[in-house]
Amino acid sequence: MTDYQRIAADYLNAWNAPDDASCEERVRALFSESVSYVDPLVDVQGHDELAATIGAVRSQFPDFAFRLSGQVDGHHRQLRFAWELGPTGAPAPVAGFDVAVLDDDGRIQQVRGFLDRVPAQG
């Protein structure tokens, strides 16, 4: 039986990695080599592009962390979960949800991300 809760937590741990080296290590462990990641702001393929995307988000929001928001739902090698991005112990200005599809080995093959709340750019 697939532990969708653990996969979602590991996924957010990759986004919360403290540095590039640990991010790359987490990406290589959790995602298939040919991972596809798409959200409204980016469309990337493979470990290197995904790790670079995560690094860019970490640079843009250095004092923020991703956290689960609500329950993780999964079936048939796919899961969906809501998340928030904000400072620890404070309301999160960014929120969204992701749908991930696993490969036959249980690694994340595809991610489709959606942004529900983003700060106004001015």
N, C-alpha and C positions, 0 to 999 in steps of 0.2 A: 504494500500500500504506500502511495506517495505521501510524503509529509510536506504538504503545500505551505503550511505555516513556516516551517524551517527554511524552505526555499525562498519565500518572500523575505524572511529575516536576513538570510545570507545575501540576498540581492541588495537590500538596503545597506548591509554592512560593506559591500563593495563600494557603494556610493559614498559611504562615510569613512572610507579608508583615510588614515592620517597623512599618507604621502604617496607619491607616484609608485614606488616599488611595491608597497603592500596592496595598492589598488590593482596593479598589473597582476600580482600573484592571485588575488581574489577573482579577478576576471578570468584568468586562465583556468582556475579550479571550477568555477561555477558555470561558465558559458561554453557552448560548443565553439570550435575554432571558426566556424563560418557564421557566427551569430549575426543576426540582423536586428538593428535597433532603430525605431522610427518614432519620433514625436513631432509636435508642430514646429519645432525649431531645428531639428537635425534628422538626418538619415545616414546611418553609418553601418559598415559591415566589418566584421572580424574583431579579434581581440585588441589590436593596436588602436583602431579608430574608436572603439568603445571606451578603452582606458583613457584616450586623449579627451574624449567628450566628458567623461566623469571628472578628469583633472580640470577641465575648463569650468565646469560647474562649481567645483570646490574652490577654484580661484575667484569666481564671481561672488560666492557666498561663503567666505572663509570662516565665519563664526556660526554658521547654520549647520543643522544636522537633519537628515531624513528620518522619519519615524512612521510606523504603520498607523493608519487611522481606520479603525474598524476591523472587521473580520476578513480573513483570507478565504476565498471561495475557489474550489478547484474540482476538476473532473477531466477524464480522458486526456491526460498529459497537458492540461492547460490550467492556468490559474489567473485570478484577477484579484487585485488588492488596491485599496486607496492608501495614499501616503500624504504626508505634510513635510514641508521644508521650512525650518525656522530656528530661532535661537532656543537653546534648552530652557525649559520652564516658562516659556512665553508663547503667546499666540503665533501661529505660523502664517506668514504672508503668502506662501506658495502652497498649493495643494493640487493633487491630481490623482489619477489612477492608471495602473498599468495592467496589461494582459500579456502573460508570458506563455510560450509554447515550449514544451520540453522535447528533446530528441529521445531516441530509443534508450539512451544511456542515462536519462534523467537530468541532463544538462540543459540549460536554457538555450534554445535555438533561435527564437524570435521574441522580440518585445515590441508591443505597440503601446505607446504612452499617450496620455491625454492630460491636458492642463485644465483644471477647473477654476483655479484662482491664481492670478499673477499680479504683482504690484504694477501700478501704472508707471510708465516710463515718461519722464518729463524733462 
